[in-house]
Amino acid sequence: MSELMRPTREETAMAVAHEFAKLGTCDRLQVGAVIHRQGRVIISGYNGVPAGLPHCEHSRDVPSTGEERGCQIAVHAEANTIAFAARHGLSVEGADMTVTHMPCVDCAKLIINAGLVSVTYQQPYRKVEGIQLLTRARVRVVNLR
């Protein structure tokens, strides 16, 4: 009998983050995040508009400047996940975050101040300042490809 191929904890957390990304309410990009301890998911989230507001509806047209603007309405998955934990009195200090996409600099600041100790992401982002900030703050960063 062959040995059962088990996914790693990071692979499992990433799979869960991808499932939550499907719930994202921004039609520009769907991102999912989970916060976990010792391989157990303790909180999850996804990107979308603040509660009670209509879902995002972005045009795929690129402005005349030639540069696509990011969504100005949706809350990022990392921020939503941390906020949901805070709203329900759940400490995330010392936990790990797995997110489908590389965190931006604003989310990196929240991750640091929430006391998370590691961030695993899969999809790169053209701006790397968030990862640089996490590294400077000694938050472990893993790119799970």
C-alpha positions in Angstrom: 0.0 0.0 0.0 1.4 3.4 -0.9 1.7 6.2 1.6 -1.1 8.7 1.5 -0.1 12.1 0.0 -1.2 14.7 2.6 -1.2 18.4 1.8 0.9 20.6 4.1 -0.8 22.9 6.5 0.2 25.9 4.3 -1.3 24.2 1.2 -4.5 23.4 3.2 -4.8 27.0 4.4 -4.3 28.3 0.9 -7.0 26.0 -0.4 -9.4 27.4 2.2 -8.4 31.0 1.3 -9.2 30.3 -2.3 -12.6 29.0 -1.4 -13.3 32.2 0.6 -12.1 34.3 -2.3 -15.0 33.1 -4.3 -17.3 35.0 -1.9 -15.6 38.3 -2.7 -18.0 41.0 -3.8 -15.7 43.0 -5.9 -15.9 42.0 -9.6 -12.4 43.4 -10.3 -10.5 40.9 -8.1 -11.5 38.2 -5.6 -9.1 37.7 -2.7 -9.4 35.3 0.3 -7.6 35.2 3.6 -7.5 32.9 6.6 -5.9 33.3 10.0 -4.8 30.1 11.6 -2.9 28.6 14.5 -1.3 25.2 14.5 -3.0 24.3 11.3 -6.5 25.2 12.5 -8.4 28.0 10.8 -9.6 30.5 13.4 -11.0 33.2 11.2 -11.6 33.8 7.5 -12.4 36.6 5.2 -12.6 38.0 1.6 -12.5 41.3 -0.1 -15.6 43.3 -0.7 -17.6 46.4 0.0 -18.3 47.5 3.6 -21.4 45.7 5.1 -24.7 46.9 3.8 -23.4 48.6 0.6 -24.1 47.4 -2.9 -21.5 45.1 -4.5 -18.8 46.7 -6.7 -19.4 47.0 -10.4 -16.3 48.1 -12.2 -15.9 48.8 -15.8 -13.0 46.9 -17.4 -12.2 50.0 -19.4 -8.7 51.4 -18.7 -8.8 55.2 -18.2 -7.2 57.5 -20.7 -4.1 57.7 -18.6 -3.4 54.0 -19.6 -3.2 52.9 -16.0 -6.0 50.9 -14.4 -7.1 52.3 -11.1 -7.6 49.9 -8.2 -11.0 49.5 -6.5 -11.6 52.5 -4.2 -14.6 50.9 -2.4 -13.8 47.3 -1.4 -12.1 46.4 1.9 -9.1 44.1 1.3 -9.4 40.5 2.5 -6.6 40.9 5.0 -8.3 43.9 6.6 -11.7 42.3 6.6 -10.4 39.2 8.3 -8.6 41.2 11.0 -11.6 43.4 11.5 -14.0 40.5 11.8 -11.8 38.9 14.4 -11.7 42.2 16.4 -15.4 42.7 16.1 -16.0 39.3 17.7 -13.3 39.6 20.4 -10.9 37.1 18.9 -7.2 37.7 19.4 -5.0 36.9 16.4 -1.8 37.7 18.1 0.9 35.1 17.4 -1.2 33.5 14.6 -0.4 33.0 10.9 -2.2 34.5 7.9 -2.6 32.8 4.5 -3.9 35.0 1.7 -4.4 34.3 -2.0 -2.6 37.5 -3.1 0.4 39.4 -1.9 -0.6 42.0 0.7 -0.4 45.7 -0.1 1.4 48.1 2.2 -1.8 49.2 4.1 -2.7 45.5 4.8 0.9 44.9 5.9 0.6 47.6 8.5 -2.6 46.0 9.9 -1.0 42.5 9.9 2.0 43.9 11.8 -0.1 45.7 14.4 -2.5 42.7 14.8 0.5 40.7 16.0 0.5 38.1 13.2 3.8 36.3 12.9 3.7 35.0 9.3 2.1 35.6 6.0 1.8 33.1 3.2 0.6 34.3 -0.2 0.4 32.9 -3.7 -0.3 35.5 -6.3 2.3 38.3 -6.7 1.4 42.0 -6.8 3.4 44.6 -8.8 4.0 46.7 -5.7 6.2 44.9 -3.2 6.3 47.6 -0.5 3.9 45.5 1.7 6.2 42.5 1.6 9.2 44.7 2.3 7.5 46.2 5.3 6.5 42.8 6.7 10.1 41.6 6.3 11.4 44.7 8.1 9.0 44.0 10.9 10.3 40.5 11.2 7.0 38.9 10.0 7.9 35.7 8.2 6.8 35.9 4.5 6.3 32.8 2.3 5.4 32.8 -1.4 3.5 29.5 -1.9 3.6 29.0 -5.6 
